[in-house]
Amino acid sequence: MKSRRLWTLIAALGLAGAAHAAGPVLVIHAGAGVLRKDMPPAREKAIRAALTQALLAGYAELKAGKPSVDAVAAALVVLEDDPLFNAGRGSVFTHAGTLEMDAAIMDGYTLRAGSVAAVAHVKNPILLAKAVMDDSPHVMLVGAGAEAFARSHGLAMEDDAWFRTEERWQQLQRALKEDAAGKPHADQATAKHFGTVGAVALDLDGHLAAGTSTGGMNDKMPGRVGDSPIIGAGTYANSGCAVSGTGWGEFYMRTVAAHAICMRVTQLRMPIARAAAEVINQEIPAMGGNGGAIALDDRGHIAIPFNTDGMFRGWIDGTGQPHVAIFGDEDDGTGELLPAPAPDDAATDH
């Protein structure tokens, strides 16, 4: 394909930006708000391994010449299937002890998007969101209608027992006791509303995509939908920018966070690091929210802002070497790739 040959030539000549070597780029997250004291060595090792597996799964799609949306879906399926994360298997419970999962995916090249909300039995909500994008005239399906669509398209379904983990159930029990006693939630993930997985990718044709999947908030009201499946809030991609967020969803919706970042990049020509930091580390905290995001531009520049103690995150580019990090004081490698921009370069560094 002509556009792919052109992109490969540009990257080979070093004209695709200073951030990365020639080739595709994939960035993932698996939730913000992680605390070092809550991370036993065995759990930390398992999480790092899962992040690496997700990166390699998505990267394999990109290296094979598949579009960025396929890479995003492949990476997120790995994280949805792992009970360590609040998405798919391992999702948190509502106040009523039920499961309601949300997901979205967006193709930046075409601006097509698909999302689902409040689904309970779909093994991989991100694949259902992709099916809505690919095989329906709609952008969003919810609840029973979304599950019927999943069955009609042959997507894998599971019963409640498959999704349930004892860790998530006990988190709900603690939250319910605190609710009954009128006490604030002591658990960080419950109190600060963290827990999402996401991916953004740049393929060999220079096209971007973004995807996000979540079980939502522990102890949430049944029927509550957060930012993850809302196009422009927790998930967004266009021709120059892709974003997936993780954090207190109500604030990401009120700031239309993912879209706000991409508009700064594509319309104001702002470097993606600054654009993401302005929204995630300034606008959202100013309103009382917190969290993080992953962002990627069409030149392969990465931004991973977060205002919590840590965030599960990782990236891989044309070198094929996965990089993963968890804690806030841990070098994830992006600092060397994209130094903080000078105050007066917003109009020139894109």
N, C-alpha and C positions, 0 to 999 in steps of 0.2 A: 504494500500500500504506500502511495506516494507520501502521505503525511507522516507515516512511521519512518520512512527512509530519511525524510527531512529532519524529523526530531532527533533521530539517531546521529545524523551528521552534525547538527547543532551541538548536541551534548558532547560528541567526540572532539569538537573543536574548542570546547570549554566555554561556549556561549550561552549555556542554559542556566547560568547562575553559579556563584562560587560555592554554594552549599554542598553540592554532591557531585560524585563522579557520574559518568554517563550511565544511563539506565533508569529503570522505574524506581518509584519511592512508595513506601507504605509506612504509615504511622498508626499506632493503636493505643488505646487506653482501656483500663478495666476498673475505673472508679477512683475518686479522690477521697481524701480524709483519712488515709491509713496512718496509724500510729506505730512507732517502732516497738513500744512496750506490748502491743497486741500481736506481735509477729514472732512466734517461736521459730527457731531455725528450720525445722522441717517444713513448716508452712511457707516460709519465705522461699525455700528451695523449690517447693512445688509450684508456687506462683510464678517464679522466674522461668521455670521450665514450661509452664503453660503459655506465658507470654511469648516465649521463643517459638513454641510450636505454632501459635497463631500467626506470628510473623512469617514463618517459613511456608505455612499453608497459603497465605495470601500472596507472598512473593513468587511462589511457584506458578501461580496463575499469571502474574505480570510477566515473568520471564518467558512464559509460553506464548506471549503475545495476546493474552486475553484482555478484555477491557477492564478498566478500574473498578466498575461495579462488581464484576466477578471476584476480584481480589478482596474487596471489602467484605462481600458475603462469605467467602471462604475463611477469612480470618475470624469473623464473628461467629461462625458456626462452631469453631474450636472453643471459643470462650463461652458460648451458650451451653455447650455440652459438658463443661467443667463445673462441678458443683461448688468450686471455690468462689465463683463470681455471681453477682446478683443479676442474672439474665438467663433465660431458659431454665435448665436444671440448676437448682440453687437459688431460684428467685425467692424474694421475701414474701411474707404473707400480709394480707389486708387485716384490718381490725377484726373482721369476721372469720379469719382463718382460711380465707380462700386465696387463690392465685389469680392475678391479673397482670399480664405481661404486655409490654409495648415495644414497637420497633419501627424504624424508618430507614429508607435508603434513597439516595438521590444521585442522578447522573448529571454531572456538571456540564457535559458537552451538549446535551439535548434539553436540559432542565426538566426531564421526566423524573417523577418521584412516586414512591409507594410507601404507605405506612399502615400500621395496624395498632389497635389499642384494646386493652381489656380482654385479651385472649387467654384461655386457661389450659388448653390441651394440645396446642401446636408445639411440636418438639423444638423447632427452630423458627421463632418469630421473624428473624431477619429474612429467611427464605420466603415466608408468606408475604412480607412487605415487598420483596422483589417480584413475587408473582403478581401482586396487585399492580405494580408498576408495569410489568411486561404484558400481562394477560387480561387486564380490565380497563375500562374507560375512566376509572376513578383514581383518586390519590389516596384516600383513607377509607378503611373498613374497620368496624369495631365489633366486639362482642360475638354474639351468636352468628351474625352475618359473616364476619371474618372467618370464623371456624368452619362454617358451611362452605365458604369459598375454598378454604384450605383442603377440605375433604374432596371437593369436586375436582381439585387439581392434583390429587394424589400425594399431597405432602404428608410427611410422617406425623402421626398423632400419638400421644401418650396419655395414660390416666394420671390422676393426681399423685399417686404414690411415686411415680417416676421423678417428678419434679421436687418432691418434698425431701428436705434434708433436716436432720435433727438440730443442726446448728441454727438454721433459720427458724425452726419451730420454737426453740428455746429463746431466741431473740424476741419473738412475738410474745411469749409468755411473760418475759421480764417487762416488756413494754406495757402489757395489759395490767400487770400488777401496779406499775407506776401510774398508769391512767386512773386506776381505781382509787389509789391513794392521793391523787392530785399532785403527784410529784413530777418534776421534769425528767425526761429520759436521760439515763446515765450513759447509755451506750452511744458512742460517737456516731456510728452509722445511722442510728435511729434519730438522735438529737439533731444531726446536721443534714440528714436526708441525702446521704451519699449512696452510690452504688449503681453503676451503669457500665456497659462495655461499648466501645466505639472504634471506628477505623476510618481513615482517609487515605486515598491512594492516587497516584499519578502514573498513568500507563505509558507504553512506548509511543503512543500517538499523541502524547501530551494532554490527555483528557483526565479530568479529575472526578472523583466520586467521594461520597461520605455516607456512613451508616452508623446507626446507634441502636442498641437493644438493652432493655432493662426489665427488672421485676418491679421497679418503682420504689416507693418508700415503705419500709417496715411499719406496720400498724396504720397504714393509710386507710381512709374511708373507702369502702367499696365504691367503685365507679370513678375514683380519682384518676385523672390522666395527667402525666407530667409533660416535660418539654421534649423528651426523646422522640416521640412520634410526630411532633409538631414541626412541619417543614418551616425552617427559618428560625426556630427557637433553639432546639437541641441538635438539629441536623440541617445542613445546607451545603450545596455545592453549585458553583457556576463555572464559567470557562477559566476563571483565574484564581479560584479559591475554594477550598473545601474545609468544613469544620464539623467536629462532633464534640458535644459538651458533656460534662458530668458534674452534678452538684445539685443545689436546691432548685428544682425545676420551675417553681413558680416565678422565681426571679429571672430565669433564662427566658421564660415566656414573656414576661413584662418588658424585658429589654430587647426581645427578638434577637437574642445574643448571636447566634450563628450567622444570621443574615447581616447583623450590624458589623461584624468583623469583616465579612466578605465585601460589603459595600465600601468600607474604608480602603480595602485593598484594590478593588477594581475601579471604583469611581474616584476616590481621593488619591489613588496611587501611593498609598501608605505602605511601608514595609510590613510584612505580615506579623513580625514579632511585636511591633508597636501596636498594630491594629488589635491583635488578640489581647495584649496586655491592657489596653485601654478599657476594653469591655469586661474582661474576666477579673482583672485586678483593680479596676477603678469603679466602673459603673455599677456592677453587681454588688460589691461590698458596700458601696455608698448607700445602697437601698436596704442593706441588712442581709444579703445573701452571700454565699460563698461556693467554691468549687473549682473546676478547672476545665480545660479544653485541649484538643489537639487541632492544629491548623496547618494547612499545606497550600503553597501557591503553585502556579503553573511552571515555575522555574525550579521547583524542588526545594524551596526554602521551607523549613519546619519551624513551628512555634508550639511550645507546650507550656503555657502559663497555668499556674494554679496558686491558690492562696491558702492552702491547707498544709498540714504537716508532711503530707506525701501524696503521691498519686501513682498507681500502677500504670506504667507507660513503656513504650518501646518503638523502635523504628528500624527500617532496613532500606538500603538503597542499592544502586547498581553494583556495589562492591560485594553484595551478598552476605555481609556480616551483620547479624542481628545485634541490636543494642537494647538492653532492658534496664529499667531502674524502678525503684519503689519509693525511696525516702526523699524528702525535700532537700536534704544536704548532700545528696548523692549526685554525682556528675553523670548526666544521661548522654553526654556527647554532643548535644545540640549547641552548647555555648561556643565551641570551637568552630562550628559550621556557620553560625549566623550571629556575629557580634551585635550587641545592642546598638541600634542606629543612633546617629547624632541627631539633635533636636531639629536641624534644618534640612534633613534629607528626605522628608516625606514625599516630595514631588519628583525625586529623581531616582530613588532606589527601587525600581520595579521593572 
